């Protein structure tokens, strides 16, 4: 038995190689077509040896994206909480374009795996889940404005879904097309210029 193979979930050189090789495998082939045989061959161990470190392919993928998911939830929850409880909060006062680009490129490989490589995994609905969160946050913000006696436009649930889909999908084009961070920032500014004026009118916020 090769050194390190008999110690599960450790930080031995073998474990580090496994993580690096499985990341490269998922990025190159996606979850569905990723081959544990290729990973084990590149690491230099048997496929059975992989299972001393990870329970299965799902466990491997989850290990690679968990830090990104945790950081994403923290970012999303902070903005959502403000929109739900503070009628004076104006989401357009914050530079979300820069925040999202900074986040994406701080967690680029995790975002690439979730957006482009997760089909067939338990994480394949990541983008759709984010769209749902965006729509729910916007509806909650409208309700907060109305409770404060402020007027807003009438927007149906389907319309919120459509608007949220456009926004999220457009932002993630930077990942799908492997933009540099500078390109992604220009792209995010373009998306903001394209969509924010209409969103301001829906919320009836001053420009």
N, C-alpha and C positions, 0 to 999 in steps of 0.2 A: 504494500500500500504506500502511495506517495505521501510525503510529508504534508500535514495539514488536512488531508481528506477526511480523517476520522473525527474531526472536531467541528460540530455543526454551528452555523451562524457565527463564526468567529471572524477575526480580522487578520488571519494569516495571509501570507502572500498568495496562496491558492484561492482563498475567498475573494481577494481583491481582483485577481485575474478573472474569476468567474463573473463578478459584477461588471467588469469592463467589457468582457466578451459578450455577455448577454445583452448589455445596453446596445452594443454595436449590431448585434443580431436583430433585435427588435426594431432599431432604427432603419436597418437595411431592408428587412423583409416584412415588418409588421407582426402583430401578435399572432394572427392566424397561420402565417407561413413560417414563423420562426421555428428553427429546428434545434432541439436540445442535443441532437447528435453532433451538429456543427459546433455548438457551443463547447461541448465536452472535448471534441477533437482539438479545437483551438486552445483550450486550457491545458490539454494534455492529461485528462483524466477520463475515466469511464462515465457513461451517462448515469450509472448508479451512484457514482461519486457526487454528481450534482445534487442528488436527493439527500445527501448528508448536510447540505447547506440550505436548500430550499425544498419545500414540500412538493411543488409542481410548477408548471409554467405560469399559472396565475399568481402564485406567491412571488415568483421572480419579477413579474411585471409590476406587481403592487409595491415591491421593495424599491423599484426604480422611480415610481411616481409619487410615493407617499409624502415626501418632504414638500413637493410642489403642491399637492392637494392641501396639505395643512396650511401652507403659506397663503394659498389662494383663498381658502375659507376665511382666514383671518382678515385679509384685505377686503373681501366681499362683505363680510359681516359688519365691518366698521362703517362702510358707506351706507349699507342698508339700515343700520340702526339710526343713523342721523336722519335719513329720509323718512323713517317711520314716526319719529317722536318730535321732530323740531320743524314747525311750520315756517320758521324764519330761515331755515336752511335752504340755501340755493345751490344745487349740485353743479351749476355752471360757474360758481365762484372757484371751484377746485379744478386744477389742471389734470383731469382724468386721462387725457391723451398721454402725457408724460408718465403718469403713474402706471398705466397699463403697459406701456413700452418698457419702462424700467423693470417692472415685474416680469414680463415675458423674457427679457434677456438676462435677468438674474437666474431664471429657472428654465433656460431655453430647452435643454434636452428633455426635461420633464414635460414641458408644454408640447414639444414636438411629438413625444410619445403619445400623449393624451389626445391631441388633435388629429394627428396623421397616422398613427400606428396602432390604435387601440381596438380596431374592429374585431369582434369576436371575443373580446375580454369583458370582464365586469365593468370596465371603465369606458366602454364605447359610447355611452350616452353623456359623456362629460360636457360636450358643447351644448347639447339640447337641455341638459340640466341647468347650465349657466343661463341659457335663454329664458328658461322658466323663472329662475331667480331674478333676472333682470326685469321681466314683466311683472312679477309679484312686487318687487321693490318700487316700481313706478306706480302701481295701483295703490300701494300703501302710502306713498308720498302724496298722491292726489287726495286720498282720504284725510291725511293730516292737514292739507291745505283747506279742504272743505270744513273740517272741524273748527279751523281758525277763522271761518267766515270768508275765505277767499274763493274767487271764482276759478273754475278750470273748465276746459273743453270736455264734452262728453266723448269718451273713447271706449269702444267695446273691448272685451277680453281678446277677441281675435285680432283686433287692430293693435293692441299692445303686444301681442305675440309676434305679429308681423314686423312691427318696429324694432322689437328687441332682437328678433332673428337677423334683421338687416344689420343692426349695430354690431352684434357679437360676431357674425360671420365676416363682416368687413374688417374688423379689427384683427381677426385671426388669419386673414389673408397674408399678413406679414410672415407668419410661421409656415403656412402652406407653400409659400413661394420663396422661402429661405432668404428673406431680405436681410441686409445688414441692419444694425441698430439705427444708423442714420437714415437709411431708406424707410425703416419702419416708423420713425418719428415723423418724417414728412408724410407718410401714408396716414398715420393717425391724425395729423393736423387736417389733412384733406377730408377724412371721415367726419371729424368734428365740424369743419366748415360746411360740409354737406348736410349733416343731420341736426346739429344743435339748434339752428334758427327755428326749424319746425317744432322741435321739442319744447323750446321756450314758449312758443305760441300755444301749444297744448296745455302747458302748465300756467299760461298767462303770466309769465315772469317778464319783467322789464329787461330789455337787451342792454 
